[in-house]
Amino acid sequence: MDAAASGALRGRWTEVRQRVEAAARRSGRKPTDVLLVVVTKSGSIDQIRELVQFGQVDMAENRVQQLVQRAASVGEWLQRRREMDPKAELPTVRWHMIGSLQRNKVRKCMEVARLIHGVDSLRLAEEIQAAAVRRETPMEVLVEVNVSGEDSKHGIAPPAVRHLLDQMDTMLNLKVRGLMCMAPLSGGTEAARRTFDRCREIFEDCRTSGAGGDRFDLLSMGMSGDFEVAIECGANLVRVGGAVIGPPQVEEPPEEA
Ligand SMILES: *Cc1c(COP(=O)(O)O)cnc(C)c1O
């Protein structure tokens, strides 16, 4: 990657980090209380490597195939870099799966993902539980809530969240770390704020009642257009793509059928 492109990427990344930190302070939290996950789905491999060198640890993809390929490619590159320069301080990337996950891709996904954000059915949870039996640590997941009811395809309805969490509590190889939601496509900032506020309420209700157990502590909401609103509403994990990546570098693969 040439110096100008690298500089522009670093500029966008730094600005987003500063905006995340400012929003955290505005909402009475420490900058380190909010985790920035960079969504790399429209970025290039070169950009991901640059981001790793800047110190960005958490990256997300929404397609299993691209997730697995990129995790392998970046992992090999990191290993070569460390062999060349054992003193180099390079982080190990934590990969997040943020798209809708088909049951037949669960095993593949679990080979690399640290956190699966979009669990939205008992059947998917059961598939993950079954695939995780031989793991040393439970697979960590978030339950996706369809707060706005707008897109009926992804996320479970708010009244069904508690029941799903109770069922998932009995799955020992899986650990629910919290909730994830998306703002509606239309309605602008106000609709986003209502959605995020509602999701925060559901999150707090679950926590207070003990559903999800200990370490139910992640609330994943907010993207490039609304991450500051999301943080003000209580998000402690934001998923930001375009604002860091800039114009798309690769064509997004079609929705996995
Ligand atoms: C693509 C994507 C994002 C990031 O969107 P940007 O608008 O590029 O920041 C966040 N979450 C999910 C689930 C996505 O698919």
The ligand as a Gaussian input file, in Angstrom:
#p B3LYP/6-31G(d) Opt

LIG

0 1
 C      -21.493000      -3.879000       7.159000
 C      -21.944000      -3.975000       8.561000
 C      -21.542000      -3.012000       9.512000
 C      -20.693000      -1.802000       9.178000
 O      -21.414000      -0.925000       8.373000
 P      -20.793000       0.505000       7.958000
 O      -21.989000       1.316000       7.635000
 O      -19.906000       0.265000       6.801000
 O      -20.063000       1.018000       9.132000
 C      -21.962000      -3.204000      10.817000
 N      -22.725000      -4.260000      11.183000
 C      -23.132000      -5.178000      10.289000
 C      -23.978000      -6.311000      10.756000
 C      -22.768000      -5.069000       8.960000
 O      -23.166000      -5.991000       8.075000

